[in-house]
């Protein structure tokens, strides 16, 4: 069947041009034209009680459908037909349809198509199916032939196959689907079965009461293409509700560390705003301040306000940037502090010698270079093995920071692979220490201008 789909689409374009409308033409929004196949009327008066496409009688105003004849290759025989038939003995001995005295038929691998204009939203396609009571199978006619299942295509979406349940009555089929962009979509019903013997097989399915109805529920038409832990999730679409429902972010490859809700694959975000066509959530790291995930494509959806209906999925590339989400408010020399956040060293890196580093930047330079450092404005501290976790690092600021004044410093993390985090701000408070110096290190200058002239007092040292 897959090999026949493209020839059917090419035949559709030709057939629709013959019928006087093209793929770009539109009908009323989400409205099926001639869903009961009542046009053209009086098909019972035609030879055999049916009309088969292509036929001039099927190209008039109000017909709406393109009736396609498919060919089997390489034999070149007829692979399938479609058209309109009357009920009862005047046609194919079809059961009475729910929509009137006429119905469409699809024989073998034939197809029926129509272009419909859609606005973004949720819809339900409904139609009725019945099978022919007899036909031809493997060259034996007037015998019970296997039912011909029907495949439904709406644009690039495919559903089914669906099989009729009876030859004496119709059964209802309902297909929910979503449209995410304005414009025409081709609705096509196609016979879907095993390769048939041209001229020897006759598997006929009747179709009637084709309709499209609006369905409740949210649909996303625009979402982010790239995300990282600091990103906010903003969506546009329809039917979000006021206020919108919960946004869900799903990671196919689980996180090494659980998110704040305990899951390693899903995040949920409450939304803000009262616009039914727009929804936004707070930043990812604000709602879930830790995680350790691979770079990957994630799934985004939004639920209805009552949580019972879920939108279509949109996809975004998630970049596993290292992000500090919590740290100290103040730091002092010799202090041990914890930085927590997103995707620092992996567990394997923590267990090896390949660990990251923390840099403390001093906007006001020290009076001299830091001990064991080549800089007077940055301290670089290797993450120790005992302080290395995928979602946190514990480090100790060097005790010797002589010559540094009080100021606000910027603390940043860099992974072994070179992923640099955001800067975390903290107030640096230097320690004042009293030290006893040897007398050789002290220089005394005396003067005679003070009231107490100890320099010239022979009784004082």
N, C-alpha and C positions, 0 to 999 in steps of 0.2 A: 504493500500500500504506500510505503514511503516513496517508492520510485515513481508512483503515479501522481503524487501531490503537486509537483511543479508543473507537469503538463496540464493538470486541471486548472491551476492558477492562470497559466497562459491562455487556456481556452476560455476562462472566465472573462479576461480582459477583452477578448475578441467578441464573445457572446454579448457582453454588456454594451459594447459599442454598437453591435447590430440592433440591440433592443432600444437604443436611443439614449442611454445614459452611461456615464463612465464612473470610474472609481472615485473621482473627485466630486461628482455630484452628490447631493445629499437629500435625504428625506427628513421628515420632522424628527426632532431630537429623540433618540431612543424609541422610535416607532417603527414597527414592522408593517410594511405595505402588503396588503392582500394575504394576511396570515392564515385565512381560512380557504385560500385558493378558489374563491368564488368568481374571480376574473381570470380568463374570459368566461362569460356565462354560457349555459346550454351546451356544455361539453358532451352531455349524453347524446346529443344529436349528431355528433361527429362519428365517422366510421370507427367501429369498435368501441365507441363510448369513451375515447380518451384522446388527448393531444400529447405529442411527444416532441421535445425540443431537439434541434432548433426548428421553429415553425413560426410563420408570419403571424398566426393567430395568437401566439404567446409573446408577441412583441408590442402589443397595443398599450394604450394608456391604462394605468392602474394595475398592471400585472405585477410589477415590482421585482419579480424573480428572474434569474437567468437559469435555464434548464440545460444542463451540460451532458453531452455524449462523450464518453471516454473510449479510448482505443487501447487494445491490448497489443503489446509489442513482444517479440518480433513478428508474430503471426499477422498483425494488422487487422484482426477481427474486431468486432464491436465488444468492448469490455463492459459497457453499462449505458443505461439510458435514464432519463428522468422526464417528468411531465405532469399533467393534470388529468385525473380520471374522475368519472362519475361513480357514485355508489351503486351497489347492486349489480344486476345482470347486464346493465348497459355498458359497464366498464370491465374491470378486472375481477368482478364478483367480490368487491371490497365491502367490508362492513360499513354501516352508516356512521359517518364521522360526526364529531361533536360540533363542528363549526358550520354545518350545512350539508348540501347534497354533493359537494365536490371535495377533493383532497389532492395533495401532491403525491407522487410516487417516485421512488428511487429503485431502479432495477439493476441488480448486480453492483458494479462499481460506478454507477452514475452519481451525479451531484446536483444540488440545488443551491443557488447563492443569491445574496442580496447585500447591498451596501447600506449601512445605517449610520447616521450621525449620532455621536455620543458626546456627552459632557463628562468630566471626571466624576466618578461615583461608584456605588455598589448597585448591582443589578441582578435580576433573576430571569433567565431564559426558560420559558415553558413551552412544551409542545406535546403532541399526542402521537403515539405510534401504534400500528397494527401490522400483522404480516398477512401475506397472501395465503389462501387456504391450499392452493396447489400451484405447481409450476413445473420446471424441468430441472433435474439434477443428474449430472453425468449422462446426459442423453436420454433419460427416461422422463417423459412428460406426463402431465396430469397425475402426478404423485406428490406426496408431501415433500416439499423442498425445505432444506434448512433455512431458518430465518436469517435475513441479511441485517447484521448489526450496522448501526449508524454512528459515524464519528462527527462531532461538532467542532468547528473552528470559528473563533471570533478573533479576527486579526491574526496575531501570532500565537494566540492561546488555543490549546487543543483539549477536548474533553471527550470522554467515552472510551470505547464504544458502548452504545446503548442498544439493547435488543427489545423488539416488541414481545409482548407477553401472550398475545392471543391473535387468532385469525377471525374471531367473531366479535371482538370489541377492541376499543382503543385503551391504552394505558398512558398515564401522564408522566412525563419526565420533566424535572426541574433542575436547572444548572445555575448555581450562583457564580458570578464572576465580577471582576473589577475592571474599570477603565481609569487610566491615570493621566490621559491627555485628551484635549478637545480634538474632534475630527472624525472622519468616517472610518468605520471598521467593516470588513467583509464578514458576514455571517454565512457559513457554508455547512450544509448537511451532505455527507458523502457516504456511499456504501463502503463498508469496511469488512473484507472477508478474504479467504484464501484465493489464490489464482484460479480463475474460472476458465472453462472451456468455451471459447467463442461459438455461439450458435447452439450450444447444447445445454447451457445452464440458464435458469430463470429463477432468481431469488428476488422477490419484490417486497419492499416495505412501504407502507402507506404512512404519510405524515400530514398532520392537520393542527389547527389552532395554535400556530406559532405566535408567541407574544414575548415582549420584553417589558419588565416592570422594574421600577426603582425599588431598591432594598435599603433598609437602614444600615448604619454603621459607618465608621470612618474610612477614608481613603487618602493616602499620602500621594501628592503629586510632585513634591520637591523636598529634598532632604540634603544633608551635608554629604560631601564626597570624601572629605578627609577629617579625621578626628585624632586628638591626643588627649591625655588626661586632663589638660586645662581647658578643653573645648566645652562649649555649651551646645546642646542639641536643639536646633530650631527646625520646625517642620511646617510645610504648607500643604493644604489639601482641602477636603470637604468633609462635613459631617463629624467634626471632632467633638462637638458638644460645647456647652458653655456652663462651667469651665470644662476644658478638655480632659480626657482620661489620662491614664498613666502611660508614659513612654517606656518601652522596653528595649534594652540593648543586649544582644546575645553574642557571645564569643564562641565560635565553633571549636577553637583550641583553648582549653581551660587555662585559667590563671594558676600560677604556682602558689599564690597566696589567696585566701578567700577575700571577697569584697565585704563591705560592711554588713550586707544582709546575709552573710554566711555562704553564699553561692560562689562557685568558681567559674560559672559560665554566664550568669544573667545579672543585669543591673536593672533596677526599676527607679523611675524618676517621676515625682509629682510635677505637674505642669502648672504654668501660670498664664494668665490672660483669659479674656472672655470671648475671644473671636473663634467662631466655629470653623474657620478656614486657616487658622494658624495656632501653633502650640510651641512652647519653648520650656526648657528645663534648666536648672542651675548647672554650673560646671560639673563635669564628671568627677573631678577630684574633690569637689566640695560635698557631693553626695556620697561618694565612696572613696575615702582618702587613702586607700592602699590597694595595691594590685601588682601583679607581675605576669604580664602576658606577652606572647610573641606578637610581632607585627603581623596583622592579618586583616581579612575582610570581615566586617561584623554586620549583623542583621539588626535593623531598626524597625520597630512597629509602634503603633499607638492603639490603645483600647478605647472603647466608648466609655462615657462617664460611669455607667453602671458595671463596667468590666465584662459584659457578656459578649461583646463583639470586638474583633481584632482587625486592624487594617491589613492591607498588603505590606509586604516587606520592601524596604529600600536598603541599599548597601553602601557602606563607607569603608575606606581604608583606615585602619587604626594604627597609629604610629606609637611604638612603645617608648616614648621619651621618659627619661628619668625626671621625676618631679618631687621636690620637697613639699610636703603638705603640713608638716608640723616640726617645730624646733624650739630652741631656747629663746626667751625674750632678752636675757642678758647673759654675757659670758665674761669670765675673769681668767687670768692666767692660772694654769693648772687645773681648770675645771673640766670634768667629764660630762658630756652632754650627748643627747640622742637626737638624731635626725630621722624622721619617718616620712614615708611617701611611696611613690610609685616606682617599681621596677629598678631597684638599685643593682647590687651584684646578684647573680644567680646562685643557687645553692652550690652548684659545682665550683663556681669561682670562689665562693667563700671557703670551700674546703681545700682549695688549692692556694698557691701563692699569688695567683693572678687576681688581685683585688683592686678596688677603686681607690680614689683619693678625695680628700676634702680640702678646699682652698678657702682661706679667710682673707678677704681683701680689706686693707685699711686705707680709706681715702686720704687720711692725714698720715704721712709717712713717719716711720720711726726715726729717732735721732741717729740710729746706726742700723746696720743689717742685723736681722734676727740670727740667733745662735744656730749654727749648722744650716743656714739658709743663704741663698744668694741674693735675696731681695730685702728691701726695707719697707715694702708695702704689702707683701703677700706671704702668708704662712701656708705651706703645703704639708698636709698631714696624711700619711698612708693609713688606710683603714686596717686596723689590726684584725687578726683572724677571729679573736674572741668577740669582736664588735661588729661582725659582718652577718647581715641577714638580708634576704631578698627584698624586704620592705622597710629595712631600717639599718642605720649604721651608728655605732657608738664610738666616739673618739674623745681624746683628751687634748685640750689646748696646752701647748708648752708653757712651763712655769716661768721661763725666762723671756719676758717681752719688754725688757728695759728700753726706755726711751719712747714709749708709745703713750699718747694722751688719750683721754676719754673721748669716745666717738661711736658712731653707728657703723658697724661693719657689715659686709656682704659675705654670706657663707654659701658656697656652692659645692655640688658633688659632681664627680666625673667617673663614669664607669670604666672598667678595663678596656672596653672597646671604643672609648672616646665619646660616649653619649654624655653631654653636659646638661646639668639640671638648671632650673631657675635659681635665682639668688634669694636666699633667706636673710632677712634683716634682723640684727640683734644689737643691743647696746653693749659695747665693750667698756668695762670698768677696770682700770689698772689697779694693782695692789700697791699700797704704800708700805714699804718695809724699812725698819730701823736696823742698821748694821753697825757693828763695831769694827772700825778700821785700825790697822796698825799705825803707830805714830809716824812711821816712815812715809806713809801715804798722805800725811796731813801737812799742808803748808800754812803757816800763820803769818799774817802781815800786821804789824802794829803801827799805831799812830799816837800822836800826842794831843789830838784834838778832843778826846773824850774826857769826861769827868773822872773816869777810872783808868788811869794809865798803867796797866799791868806790865807793859813792856819794859818800863823803866823802874819798876819796883824791885829792888834787889832782894826783897824777902819772898818774892813769888817766883814760881817756876814757869 
